[in-house]
């Protein structure tokens, strides 16, 4: 629909017309500000811990905080993987060598309460929330 | 010719003074829209309704998604 609107505005004489083709869904998925009629529905972005433990891929495992899983991010903040709290592979290796690649993620506009219910059903302790590009926004913890 | 832009370019253009326009019907705009967006439904888009826009500033239109 927006491409036709853009062309229509151009016909009406507007000189600088841009089309945000992926639109509202993309904006909401990235957790950016909107005006909503239903303000009672919580979304994943409303329940995130926005400073979870994370590290660069080349971080030695021995330098990671013990007892917690660690999210591995590249220099752009994109999620590459997660090092489980059990630290498989030993302390002499890097985070990238021992991480589990491609952890499951959800977008910022995922309805929070159904997400928490699914996490409880499947005994998932935490869920990563990212933008559509995979940039980490935070982590939803079970029971939050 | 209209130019396709991504989210990052939308943020940059809006910060520089561009106007955001949602072209979906009223109920969908009411349900949720981008902060600061003007509502101009495609079905009513004409010379008179477009008069609310400033012709001297860029315009960014959007709907739900690519479909």
Backbone of each chain as ProteinMPNN parsed JSONL, in Angstrom:
{"seq_chain_A": "XXXXXXXXXXXXXXXXXXXXXXXXXXXXXXXXXXXXXXXXXXXXXXXXXXXXXXXXXXXXXXXXXXXXXXXXXXXXXXXXXXXXXXXXXXXXXXXXXXXXXXXXXXXXXXXXXXXXXXXXXXXXXXXXXXXXXXXXXXXXXXXX", "coords_chain_A": {"N_chain_A": [[0.814, -1.208, 0.0], [1.943, 1.276, 0.78], [3.82, 1.891, -1.333], [2.108, 2.709, -3.435], [0.962, 4.946, -2.288], [3.198, 6.567, -2.066], [3.838, 7.028, -4.76], [1.504, 8.35, -5.466], [1.675, 10.71, -3.957], [3.861, 11.81, -5.182], [2.783, 12.357, -7.716], [1.109, 14.341, -6.908], [2.767, 16.392, -6.619], [4.782, 16.454, -4.724], [8.165, 16.664, -3.899], [10.222, 15.251, -2.549], [9.888, 12.241, -1.725], [9.695, 9.427, 0.31], [9.691, 5.894, 0.859], [8.996, 3.849, 3.439], [9.279, 0.813, 3.301], [9.133, -1.679, 4.68], [7.888, -0.924, 6.95], [5.477, -0.432, 9.662], [5.512, -2.839, 11.12], [8.196, -3.605, 11.156], [9.3, -1.457, 12.567], [8.035, -1.702, 15.081], [9.004, -4.203, 15.785], [11.603, -3.617, 16.311], [11.435, -2.319, 18.663], [10.941, 0.401, 18.837], [9.578, 3.74, 19.532], [6.017, 3.946, 19.673], [2.567, 4.967, 19.276], [-0.031, 3.608, 21.025], [-3.244, 2.007, 21.08], [-4.021, -0.018, 22.826], [-2.707, -0.116, 25.745], [-2.294, -1.821, 27.772], [-1.418, -4.344, 27.123], [1.441, -6.135, 27.597], [4.695, -6.167, 26.158], [7.541, -7.974, 24.842], [9.735, -6.224, 24.958], [9.051, -4.671, 27.085], [9.626, -6.182, 29.253], [12.321, -6.747, 29.475], [15.601, -7.516, 30.648], [17.942, -5.256, 30.191], [20.655, -5.261, 30.302], [22.197, -7.724, 30.091], [24.705, -10.289, 30.858], [27.395, -10.239, 28.602], [29.739, -10.877, 25.92], [32.674, -10.459, 23.804], [33.471, -12.349, 20.806], [36.119, -13.349, 20.92], [36.792, -13.527, 23.575], [38.491, -14.989, 26.304], [37.395, -17.995, 27.819], [37.979, -18.321, 30.513], [37.819, -15.769, 31.496], [35.164, -15.151, 31.732], [32.16, -14.334, 33.534], [31.3, -16.462, 36.154], [28.835, -19.095, 36.519], [26.672, -18.11, 35.108], [24.887, -17.91, 31.986], [26.372, -16.585, 29.031], [26.031, -14.085, 26.614], [27.16, -13.972, 23.321], [28.448, -11.44, 21.394], [28.947, -9.636, 18.326], [30.99, -6.868, 17.087], [29.06, -5.081, 16.35], [26.995, -5.501, 18.013], [25.439, -7.659, 17.396], [23.82, -10.759, 17.913], [25.702, -13.633, 18.212], [25.93, -16.074, 19.479], [25.615, -18.208, 22.401], [27.2, -18.759, 25.452], [26.893, -21.441, 27.492], [26.088, -21.728, 31.017], [27.404, -23.924, 32.012], [29.882, -24.018, 30.821], [31.162, -25.565, 28.575], [33.98, -27.307, 27.188], [36.185, -26.109, 28.392], [38.432, -23.799, 30.16], [40.536, -22.716, 28.642], [39.793, -21.995, 26.132], [38.154, -19.903, 23.612], [35.239, -17.756, 23.808], [33.785, -17.911, 21.432], [34.558, -20.384, 20.492], [33.344, -22.188, 22.176], [30.706, -21.517, 22.306], [27.113, -21.881, 21.889], [25.844, -21.681, 18.799], [23.532, -19.368, 17.187], [21.219, -18.896, 19.003], [17.76, -19.148, 20.041], [15.604, -16.429, 19.355], [13.421, -13.598, 20.016], [11.303, -10.932, 18.773], [11.027, -7.431, 19.663], [8.341, -6.686, 19.887], [6.924, -8.916, 20.59], [4.196, -10.4, 22.243], [4.265, -10.301, 25.753], [3.198, -11.843, 27.959], [2.078, -14.312, 26.874], [4.514, -15.244, 25.874], [6.043, -15.66, 28.204], [4.51, -17.698, 29.282], [4.915, -19.765, 27.422], [7.628, -20.125, 27.752], [7.684, -21.077, 30.358], [6.287, -23.493, 30.035], [8.072, -24.911, 28.454], [10.275, -24.985, 29.959], [12.249, -22.996, 29.688], [14.767, -20.837, 30.584], [15.611, -18.266, 29.911], [15.046, -15.781, 27.381], [16.223, -14.401, 24.42], [15.972, -11.09, 23.222], [15.829, -9.417, 20.245], [16.541, -6.974, 17.63], [15.138, -6.874, 14.247], [17.47, -7.194, 12.748], [19.064, -8.659, 14.354], [20.367, -7.473, 16.472], [21.148, -7.253, 19.862], [18.66, -6.548, 22.256], [17.973, -7.165, 24.802], [17.238, -9.458, 27.526], [14.632, -11.665, 28.327], [13.674, -12.938, 31.367], [12.58, -16.019, 32.764], [9.513, -16.026, 34.511], [9.475, -13.326, 34.953]], "CA_chain_A": [[0.0, 0.0, 0.0], [2.751, 2.497, 0.853], [4.38, 2.301, -2.629], [1.103, 3.468, -4.203], [0.825, 6.264, -1.642], [4.381, 7.355, -2.419], [3.668, 7.477, -6.142], [0.395, 9.321, -5.48], [2.197, 11.991, -3.466], [4.724, 12.369, -6.221], [1.872, 12.928, -8.725], [0.519, 15.558, -6.331], [3.765, 17.451, -6.674], [5.781, 16.423, -3.646], [9.448, 16.409, -4.537], [11.094, 14.331, -1.812], [9.004, 11.234, -1.129], [10.386, 8.194, 0.681], [8.79, 4.8, 1.218], [9.505, 2.912, 4.457], [8.537, -0.318, 2.737], [8.863, -2.737, 5.667], [6.839, -0.284, 7.711], [5.165, -0.438, 11.087], [5.911, -4.107, 11.746], [9.651, -3.521, 11.364], [9.52, -0.447, 13.624], [7.609, -2.307, 16.352], [9.895, -5.331, 16.082], [12.854, -3.068, 16.82], [11.191, -1.725, 19.976], [10.972, 1.863, 18.763], [8.361, 4.312, 20.109], [4.755, 4.042, 18.936], [1.391, 5.357, 20.057], [-0.868, 2.4, 20.978], [-4.561, 2.075, 21.72], [-4.015, -0.977, 23.932], [-1.456, 0.076, 26.488], [-2.208, -2.796, 28.869], [-0.707, -5.535, 26.668], [2.896, -6.014, 27.736], [5.482, -6.775, 25.092], [8.856, -8.465, 25.29], [10.62, -5.092, 25.259], [8.65, -4.123, 28.386], [10.063, -7.059, 30.34], [13.703, -7.195, 29.286], [16.812, -7.095, 31.345], [18.658, -4.692, 29.042], [22.119, -5.315, 30.486], [22.594, -9.092, 30.447], [26.124, -10.52, 30.631], [27.739, -10.515, 27.208], [31.181, -10.784, 25.668], [33.111, -10.54, 22.411], [33.756, -13.737, 20.426], [37.474, -13.807, 21.252], [37.013, -13.467, 25.02], [38.816, -16.298, 26.894], [36.336, -18.521, 28.701], [38.364, -18.132, 31.92], [37.493, -14.403, 31.906], [33.707, -14.957, 31.782], [31.516, -14.456, 34.843], [30.899, -17.861, 36.387], [27.503, -19.388, 37.025], [25.602, -17.559, 34.267], [25.141, -18.001, 30.559], [26.902, -15.325, 28.508], [25.672, -13.887, 25.21], [28.318, -13.579, 22.521], [28.044, -10.401, 20.439], [30.021, -9.058, 17.514], [31.249, -5.457, 17.381], [27.838, -4.32, 16.075], [25.963, -5.89, 18.976], [24.632, -8.739, 16.829], [23.956, -12.007, 18.667], [26.343, -14.735, 17.493], [25.723, -17.325, 20.183], [25.514, -18.107, 23.854], [28.025, -19.709, 26.2], [26.076, -21.881, 28.621], [26.696, -21.607, 32.345], [28.232, -25.125, 32.278], [31.208, -23.764, 30.248], [31.733, -26.74, 27.902], [35.201, -27.093, 26.417], [37.315, -25.727, 29.225], [38.73, -22.375, 30.299], [41.583, -22.251, 27.752], [39.252, -21.7, 24.803], [37.452, -18.616, 23.522], [33.776, -17.83, 23.851], [33.294, -18.341, 20.121], [34.835, -21.814, 20.311], [32.495, -23.042, 23.015], [29.313, -21.046, 22.334], [26.075, -22.534, 21.09], [25.484, -20.628, 17.829], [22.139, -19.203, 16.756], [20.163, -19.127, 20.001], [16.421, -18.682, 19.683], [15.345, -15.034, 19.736], [12.121, -13.034, 19.645], [11.374, -9.505, 18.496], [10.618, -6.564, 20.775], [6.888, -6.545, 19.997], [6.304, -10.197, 20.954], [3.398, -10.266, 23.473], [5.105, -10.818, 26.834], [2.609, -12.867, 28.824], [2.128, -15.614, 26.2], [5.92, -15.67, 25.781], [6.432, -16.206, 29.507], [3.805, -18.977, 29.452], [5.617, -20.763, 26.598], [8.923, -20.39, 28.393], [7.423, -21.929, 31.528], [5.917, -24.822, 29.535], [9.239, -25.593, 27.867], [11.376, -24.866, 30.926], [13.28, -22.098, 29.142], [15.074, -19.874, 31.654], [15.732, -16.908, 29.39], [14.814, -15.622, 25.945], [16.89, -13.211, 23.905], [15.145, -10.179, 22.429], [16.694, -8.703, 19.294], [15.931, -6.278, 16.499], [15.108, -7.763, 13.079], [18.837, -7.44, 12.261], [19.774, -9.529, 15.297], [21.065, -6.716, 17.52], [20.58, -7.582, 21.172], [17.958, -5.514, 23.02], [17.958, -7.599, 26.192], [16.846, -10.839, 27.798], [13.476, -11.883, 29.199], [13.908, -14.054, 32.282], [11.369, -16.753, 33.14], [8.877, -15.554, 35.736], [9.575, -11.862, 35.128]], "C_chain_A": [[0.858, 1.273, 0.0], [3.426, 2.86, -0.475], [3.384, 3.115, -3.459], [0.909, 4.86, -3.609], [2.01, 7.164, -2.009], [4.263, 7.893, -3.845], [2.56, 8.536, -6.254], [0.887, 10.694, -5.016], [3.114, 12.637, -4.5], [3.882, 13.012, -7.327], [1.258, 14.231, -8.244], [1.552, 16.668, -6.18], [4.782, 17.486, -5.546], [7.116, 15.94, -4.218], [10.322, 15.385, -3.863], [10.222, 13.332, -1.047], [9.789, 9.948, -0.911], [9.352, 7.161, 1.103], [9.5, 3.865, 2.202], [8.764, 1.598, 4.22], [8.194, -1.375, 3.8], [8.017, -2.225, 6.829], [6.723, -0.546, 9.198], [5.632, -1.71, 11.793], [7.407, -4.095, 12.067], [9.977, -2.574, 12.516], [9.2, -1.039, 14.997], [8.558, -3.428, 16.759], [11.229, -4.855, 16.645], [12.67, -2.355, 18.163], [11.218, -0.209, 19.98], [9.611, 2.449, 19.17], [7.169, 4.35, 19.149], [3.694, 4.61, 19.873], [0.393, 4.219, 19.894], [-2.206, 2.631, 21.667], [-4.58, 1.179, 22.954], [-2.691, -0.867, 24.685], [-1.311, -0.93, 27.619], [-1.451, -4.059, 28.443], [0.806, -5.313, 26.781], [3.584, -6.733, 26.582], [6.846, -7.171, 25.626], [9.76, -7.309, 25.704], [10.292, -4.487, 26.629], [9.201, -4.951, 29.548], [11.518, -7.458, 30.262], [14.644, -6.674, 30.366], [17.712, -6.576, 30.228], [20.172, -4.638, 29.235], [22.545, -6.727, 30.908], [24.086, -9.287, 30.21], [26.398, -10.899, 29.181], [29.244, -10.382, 27.043], [31.441, -10.802, 24.177], [33.493, -11.987, 22.094], [35.126, -14.246, 20.887], [37.795, -13.733, 22.75], [37.391, -14.862, 25.544], [37.728, -16.738, 27.87], [36.681, -18.278, 30.171], [38.014, -16.722, 32.427], [35.987, -14.162, 32.059], [33.188, -15.121, 33.204], [30.988, -15.874, 35.019], [29.438, -17.947, 36.832], [26.358, -18.829, 36.199], [25.922, -17.818, 32.804], [25.538, -16.603, 30.065], [26.556, -15.229, 27.019], [26.896, -13.369, 24.457], [27.857, -12.645, 21.402], [29.225, -10.0, 19.57], [30.124, -7.56, 17.81], [30.034, -4.573, 17.118], [26.705, -4.665, 17.031], [25.039, -6.982, 18.474], [24.904, -10.033, 17.596], [24.553, -13.102, 17.775], [26.053, -16.073, 18.153], [25.618, -17.098, 21.672], [26.398, -19.183, 24.477], [27.208, -20.148, 27.401], [26.835, -21.791, 29.943], [27.63, -22.78, 32.647], [29.636, -25.017, 31.704], [31.82, -25.005, 29.589], [33.044, -26.387, 27.216], [36.381, -26.587, 27.203], [37.708, -24.284, 29.132], [39.768, -21.848, 29.315], [41.082, -21.853, 26.373], [38.539, -20.352, 24.804], [35.939, -18.845, 23.556], [33.224, -18.366, 22.535], [33.488, -19.839, 19.908], [33.878, -22.696, 21.095], [31.017, -22.638, 22.978], [28.399, -21.978, 21.546], [25.601, -21.482, 20.093], [23.977, -20.561, 17.583], [21.095, -19.478, 17.812], [18.827, -18.567, 19.527], [16.224, -17.25, 20.193], [13.9, -14.679, 19.403], [12.315, -11.548, 19.392], [10.762, -8.72, 19.664], [9.107, -6.492, 20.965], [6.173, -7.865, 20.286], [5.465, -9.996, 22.224], [4.07, -11.007, 24.636], [4.465, -11.97, 27.606], [2.527, -14.241, 28.144], [3.56, -16.15, 26.057], [6.368, -16.306, 27.093], [5.761, -17.564, 29.749], [4.493, -20.079, 28.649], [6.953, -21.129, 27.227], [8.741, -21.313, 29.597], [7.114, -23.351, 31.082], [7.139, -25.61, 29.094], [10.471, -25.502, 28.752], [12.573, -24.097, 30.348], [13.516, -20.991, 30.158], [15.145, -18.438, 31.144], [15.555, -16.905, 27.883], [15.442, -14.315, 25.49], [15.92, -12.388, 23.051], [16.078, -9.372, 21.547], [15.863, -7.893, 18.31], [15.852, -7.259, 15.329], [16.495, -8.068, 12.517], [19.622, -8.364, 13.177], [20.557, -8.788, 16.361], [20.365, -6.919, 18.847], [19.92, -6.369, 21.817], [17.922, -5.873, 24.503], [17.514, -9.049, 26.297], [15.605, -10.829, 28.689], [13.78, -13.104, 30.052], [12.576, -14.711, 32.632], [10.831, -16.197, 34.453], [8.915, -14.06, 35.922], [8.255, -11.179, 34.796]], "O_chain_A": [[0.539, 2.237, -0.697], [3.598, 4.05, -0.74], [3.762, 4.09, -4.108], [0.716, 5.833, -4.338], [1.847, 8.363, -2.235], [4.551, 9.061, -4.105], [2.666, 9.486, -7.029], [0.552, 11.715, -5.616], [3.131, 13.857, -4.662], [4.224, 14.086, -7.821], [0.928, 15.112, -9.039], [1.247, 17.749, -5.676], [5.554, 18.438, -5.426], [7.177, 14.936, -4.927], [11.099, 14.706, -4.534], [9.868, 13.549, 0.112], [10.456, 9.445, -1.815], [8.29, 7.494, 1.629], [10.466, 3.187, 1.853], [7.753, 1.315, 4.862], [7.082, -1.903, 3.809], [7.487, -3.019, 7.607], [7.699, -0.835, 9.89], [6.093, -1.658, 12.934], [7.818, -4.534, 13.142], [10.839, -2.871, 13.343], [9.974, -0.903, 15.945], [8.877, -3.583, 17.938], [11.905, -5.59, 17.365], [13.635, -1.847, 18.735], [11.486, 0.406, 21.012], [8.605, 1.74, 19.155], [7.294, 4.729, 17.985], [3.893, 4.718, 21.083], [0.005, 3.889, 18.773], [-2.304, 3.332, 22.674], [-5.092, 1.569, 24.004], [-1.686, -1.46, 24.291], [-0.32, -0.903, 28.35], [-0.905, -4.769, 29.288], [1.367, -4.422, 26.144], [3.117, -7.765, 26.1], [7.252, -6.761, 26.713], [10.477, -7.411, 26.7], [11.149, -3.866, 27.258], [9.241, -4.485, 30.687], [11.924, -8.418, 30.917], [14.496, -5.575, 30.9], [18.194, -7.356, 29.407], [20.885, -4.041, 28.428], [23.175, -6.905, 31.951], [24.686, -8.536, 29.442], [25.729, -11.759, 28.609], [29.935, -9.846, 27.91], [30.555, -11.115, 23.382], [33.802, -12.763, 22.998], [35.281, -15.426, 21.205], [38.955, -13.865, 23.139], [36.684, -15.827, 25.258], [37.213, -15.935, 28.647], [35.788, -18.055, 30.987], [37.923, -16.501, 33.634], [35.579, -13.077, 32.474], [33.697, -15.931, 33.977], [30.316, -16.414, 34.14], [28.887, -17.02, 37.426], [25.193, -19.042, 36.536], [27.087, -17.933, 32.426], [25.101, -15.587, 30.605], [26.764, -16.177, 26.262], [27.574, -12.446, 24.908], [27.006, -12.994, 20.584], [30.371, -10.019, 20.022], [29.425, -7.047, 18.684], [29.975, -3.442, 17.601], [25.585, -4.176, 16.878], [23.976, -7.214, 19.05], [26.052, -10.365, 17.892], [23.996, -13.45, 16.734], [25.94, -17.093, 17.472], [25.543, -15.965, 22.148], [26.355, -20.351, 24.089], [26.862, -19.322, 28.246], [28.066, -21.78, 29.971], [28.551, -22.643, 33.453], [30.502, -25.822, 32.045], [32.89, -25.452, 30.003], [33.196, -25.274, 26.712], [37.504, -26.638, 26.702], [37.375, -23.601, 28.163], [39.879, -20.632, 29.156], [41.869, -21.418, 25.533], [38.345, -19.737, 25.853], [35.444, -19.956, 23.363], [32.302, -19.181, 22.53], [32.689, -20.487, 19.232], [33.631, -23.838, 20.708], [30.171, -23.327, 23.547], [28.831, -22.739, 20.681], [25.011, -20.482, 20.5], [23.253, -21.544, 17.745], [20.157, -20.23, 17.551], [18.773, -17.638, 18.721], [16.623, -16.909, 21.306], [13.241, -15.361, 18.619], [13.345, -10.972, 19.744], [10.078, -9.276, 20.523], [8.635, -6.262, 22.078], [4.944, -7.925, 20.233], [5.985, -9.463, 23.204], [4.401, -12.187, 24.522], [5.128, -12.971, 27.877], [2.871, -15.244, 28.768], [3.786, -17.359, 26.111], [6.997, -17.364, 27.093], [6.358, -18.464, 30.339], [4.64, -21.201, 29.134], [7.355, -22.292, 27.234], [9.545, -22.217, 29.824], [7.612, -24.31, 31.671], [7.235, -26.816, 29.324], [11.569, -25.89, 28.352], [13.729, -24.492, 30.499], [12.583, -20.29, 30.55], [14.782, -17.503, 31.857], [15.866, -17.879, 27.198], [15.225, -13.261, 26.088], [15.151, -12.935, 22.26], [17.004, -8.722, 22.034], [14.656, -8.092, 18.172], [16.424, -8.347, 15.393], [16.68, -9.1, 11.872], [20.716, -8.806, 12.828], [21.338, -9.402, 17.087], [19.146, -6.778, 18.95], [20.523, -5.3, 21.917], [17.849, -4.991, 25.359], [17.425, -9.768, 25.301], [15.532, -10.09, 29.67], [14.103, -14.172, 29.532], [11.562, -14.029, 32.78], [11.589, -15.93, 35.386], [8.441, -13.555, 36.94], [8.153, -9.955, 34.887]]}, "seq_chain_B": "XXXXXXXXXXXXXXXXXXXXXXXXXXXXXXXXXXXXXXXXXXXXXXXXXXXXXXXXXXXXXXXXXXX", "coords_chain_B": {"N_chain_B": [[10.977, 9.948, -8.58], [9.859, 7.808, -6.025], [11.802, 6.96, -3.116], [13.001, 4.032, -1.653], [13.416, 3.356, 1.795], [15.214, 2.318, 4.744], [14.78, 1.482, 8.273], [16.768, 2.822, 9.694], [17.445, 4.925, 8.038], [14.997, 6.195, 8.016], [14.874, 7.14, 10.668], [17.018, 8.914, 10.591], [16.161, 10.768, 8.649], [13.786, 11.764, 9.818], [14.812, 12.984, 12.087], [16.038, 15.035, 10.81], [13.935, 16.543, 10.015], [11.944, 15.441, 8.372], [8.595, 14.429, 7.357], [6.461, 12.019, 8.757], [4.18, 9.709, 7.467], [1.358, 7.803, 7.9], [-0.457, 5.528, 5.929], [-2.541, 3.816, 6.207], [-5.934, 2.551, 6.918], [-8.274, 4.239, 9.215], [-8.838, 2.709, 11.626], [-6.626, 1.081, 11.85], [-4.553, 2.849, 12.083], [-5.313, 3.999, 14.502], [-5.032, 1.813, 16.183], [-2.257, 1.383, 16.386], [0.481, 3.461, 15.838], [3.414, 5.025, 14.425], [5.351, 7.109, 16.517], [4.582, 10.486, 16.297], [3.576, 10.351, 13.733], [1.638, 11.44, 10.942], [-1.761, 11.024, 9.888], [-2.841, 9.897, 6.845], [-4.914, 8.378, 4.98], [-4.583, 6.092, 2.255], [-6.811, 5.772, 0.583], [-8.071, 8.189, 0.763], [-6.307, 9.996, -0.207], [-5.454, 12.929, -1.641], [-5.354, 16.123, -3.355], [-6.535, 17.946, -1.542], [-6.49, 16.65, 1.02], [-3.787, 16.17, 1.278], [-2.87, 18.637, 1.74], [-2.253, 19.138, 4.34], [0.335, 18.554, 4.633], [3.724, 19.719, 4.626], [5.151, 21.06, 1.889], [7.745, 21.714, 1.589], [9.33, 20.023, 3.013], [10.795, 16.739, 3.32], [8.837, 13.74, 2.768], [7.839, 10.775, 4.355], [6.316, 7.788, 3.714], [4.385, 5.066, 5.078], [3.114, 1.705, 5.659], [1.757, -1.314, 6.989], [3.603, -3.422, 6.312], [5.575, -5.065, 3.797], [3.597, -6.257, 2.292]], "CA_chain_B": [[10.696, 8.551, -8.228], [9.996, 7.602, -4.577], [12.993, 6.213, -2.714], [12.81, 3.111, -0.535], [14.34, 3.606, 2.902], [15.107, 1.395, 5.877], [14.481, 2.096, 9.57], [17.849, 3.723, 10.103], [17.297, 6.127, 7.219], [13.789, 6.882, 8.513], [15.249, 7.871, 11.885], [17.877, 10.028, 10.211], [15.349, 11.759, 7.939], [12.86, 12.398, 10.767], [15.626, 13.884, 12.914], [16.378, 16.193, 9.978], [12.73, 17.316, 9.729], [10.992, 14.789, 7.459], [7.251, 14.153, 7.883], [6.072, 10.614, 8.692], [2.769, 9.605, 7.095], [0.771, 6.456, 7.825], [-1.48, 5.561, 4.875], [-3.523, 2.759, 6.481], [-7.238, 3.055, 7.366], [-8.344, 4.858, 10.54], [-8.771, 1.782, 12.758], [-5.27, 0.544, 11.968], [-3.758, 3.962, 12.635], [-5.679, 4.128, 15.918], [-4.496, 0.652, 16.911], [-0.854, 1.684, 16.699], [1.221, 4.17, 14.781], [4.728, 5.54, 14.824], [5.273, 8.369, 17.245], [4.722, 11.668, 15.45], [3.072, 10.137, 12.367], [0.391, 12.047, 10.463], [-2.594, 10.005, 9.256], [-3.407, 10.233, 5.527], [-5.229, 7.078, 4.353], [-4.403, 6.056, 0.799], [-8.094, 5.921, -0.114], [-8.484, 9.599, 0.78], [-5.133, 10.813, -0.507], [-5.677, 13.827, -2.777], [-4.809, 17.476, -3.197], [-7.051, 18.597, -0.329], [-6.007, 16.005, 2.254], [-2.327, 16.31, 1.328], [-2.545, 20.028, 2.073], [-1.736, 19.212, 5.72], [1.782, 18.333, 4.598], [4.606, 20.824, 4.247], [5.806, 20.668, 0.627], [9.168, 22.033, 1.645], [10.053, 19.009, 3.791], [10.609, 15.37, 2.818], [7.706, 12.952, 3.286], [8.067, 9.316, 4.411], [5.058, 7.053, 3.884], [4.531, 3.662, 5.493], [1.912, 0.969, 6.065], [2.181, -2.355, 7.948], [4.816, -4.128, 5.883], [5.741, -5.062, 2.338], [2.455, -6.869, 1.608]], "C_chain_B": [[10.867, 8.366, -6.718], [11.189, 6.701, -4.271], [12.657, 5.298, -1.538], [13.845, 3.377, 0.55], [14.136, 2.557, 3.988], [14.893, 2.197, 7.169], [15.528, 3.125, 9.987], [17.765, 5.041, 9.323], [16.047, 6.908, 7.644], [14.14, 7.713, 9.739], [16.1, 9.103, 11.546], [17.058, 11.151, 9.544], [14.406, 12.491, 8.89], [13.623, 13.379, 11.657], [15.979, 15.155, 12.146], [15.134, 16.978, 9.538], [11.731, 16.693, 8.782], [9.666, 14.519, 8.166], [6.928, 12.678, 7.679], [4.577, 10.545, 8.416], [2.331, 8.153, 7.058], [-0.413, 6.499, 6.871], [-2.538, 4.472, 5.046], [-4.865, 3.369, 6.893], [-7.221, 3.506, 8.835], [-8.151, 3.862, 11.69], [-7.356, 1.244, 12.952], [-4.29, 1.613, 12.471], [-4.038, 4.09, 14.13], [-5.074, 3.003, 16.758], [-3.047, 0.902, 17.329], [-0.224, 2.419, 15.527], [2.542, 4.687, 15.324], [4.559, 6.902, 15.493], [5.503, 9.535, 16.276], [4.151, 11.529, 14.057], [1.754, 10.867, 12.128], [-0.422, 10.942, 9.803], [-3.195, 10.541, 7.957], [-3.703, 8.922, 4.804], [-5.118, 7.145, 2.83], [-5.709, 6.342, 0.072], [-8.602, 7.364, -0.115], [-7.358, 10.539, 0.358], [-5.346, 11.629, -1.791], [-5.123, 15.205, -2.46], [-5.245, 18.107, -1.874], [-6.476, 17.965, 0.941], [-4.493, 16.178, 2.397], [-1.901, 17.729, 1.692], [-2.034, 20.172, 3.508], [-0.209, 19.047, 5.742], [2.524, 19.586, 4.134], [5.385, 20.393, 2.998], [7.305, 20.94, 0.627], [10.001, 21.015, 2.407], [9.823, 17.628, 3.197], [9.424, 14.681, 3.497], [8.086, 11.474, 3.244], [6.72, 8.649, 4.638], [5.347, 5.63, 4.344], [3.154, 3.055, 5.705], [2.372, -0.126, 7.029], [3.531, -2.948, 7.578], [4.841, -4.142, 4.365], [4.513, -5.578, 1.606], [1.302, -5.883, 1.446]], "O_chain_B": [[11.912, 8.727, -6.175], [11.539, 5.811, -5.047], [12.091, 5.746, -0.541], [15.019, 3.597, 0.252], [13.054, 1.989, 4.139], [14.834, 3.426, 7.15], [15.203, 4.165, 10.56], [17.983, 6.121, 9.873], [16.046, 8.139, 7.629], [13.74, 8.873, 9.834], [15.93, 10.176, 12.125], [17.246, 12.33, 9.844], [14.242, 13.706, 8.784], [13.137, 14.472, 11.945], [16.192, 16.213, 12.738], [15.242, 17.95, 8.79], [10.753, 17.344, 8.413], [9.607, 14.397, 9.389], [7.092, 12.143, 6.582], [3.792, 11.242, 9.059], [2.863, 7.358, 6.283], [-1.27, 7.377, 6.971], [-3.337, 4.23, 4.141], [-4.937, 4.562, 7.185], [-6.295, 3.203, 9.587], [-7.393, 4.131, 12.622], [-6.935, 0.982, 14.079], [-3.332, 1.314, 13.184], [-3.118, 4.269, 14.928], [-4.659, 3.217, 17.897], [-2.666, 0.662, 18.474], [-0.386, 2.03, 14.37], [2.747, 4.77, 16.535], [3.737, 7.722, 15.085], [6.487, 9.562, 15.538], [4.221, 12.469, 13.265], [0.878, 10.907, 12.993], [0.149, 10.02, 9.219], [-3.956, 11.508, 7.963], [-2.844, 8.403, 4.091], [-5.512, 8.131, 2.207], [-5.727, 7.06, -0.927], [-9.471, 7.715, -0.914], [-7.456, 11.751, 0.551], [-5.408, 11.072, -2.887], [-4.501, 15.415, -1.419], [-4.441, 18.723, -1.173], [-6.026, 18.678, 1.838], [-3.982, 16.317, 3.509], [-0.722, 17.992, 1.925], [-1.451, 21.198, 3.861], [0.448, 19.36, 6.735], [2.008, 20.39, 3.357], [6.188, 19.461, 3.057], [8.037, 20.452, -0.234], [11.227, 21.118, 2.452], [8.762, 17.371, 2.628], [9.063, 14.993, 4.632], [8.59, 10.98, 2.235], [6.055, 8.913, 5.639], [6.399, 5.063, 4.047], [2.165, 3.761, 5.902], [3.291, 0.106, 7.815], [4.464, -2.983, 8.38], [4.194, -3.315, 3.722], [4.392, -5.358, 0.401], [0.262, -6.236, 0.891]]}, "name": "protein", "num_of_chains": 2, "seq": "XXXXXXXXXXXXXXXXXXXXXXXXXXXXXXXXXXXXXXXXXXXXXXXXXXXXXXXXXXXXXXXXXXXXXXXXXXXXXXXXXXXXXXXXXXXXXXXXXXXXXXXXXXXXXXXXXXXXXXXXXXXXXXXXXXXXXXXXXXXXXXXXXXXXXXXXXXXXXXXXXXXXXXXXXXXXXXXXXXXXXXXXXXXXXXXXXXXXXXXXXXXXXXXXXXX"}
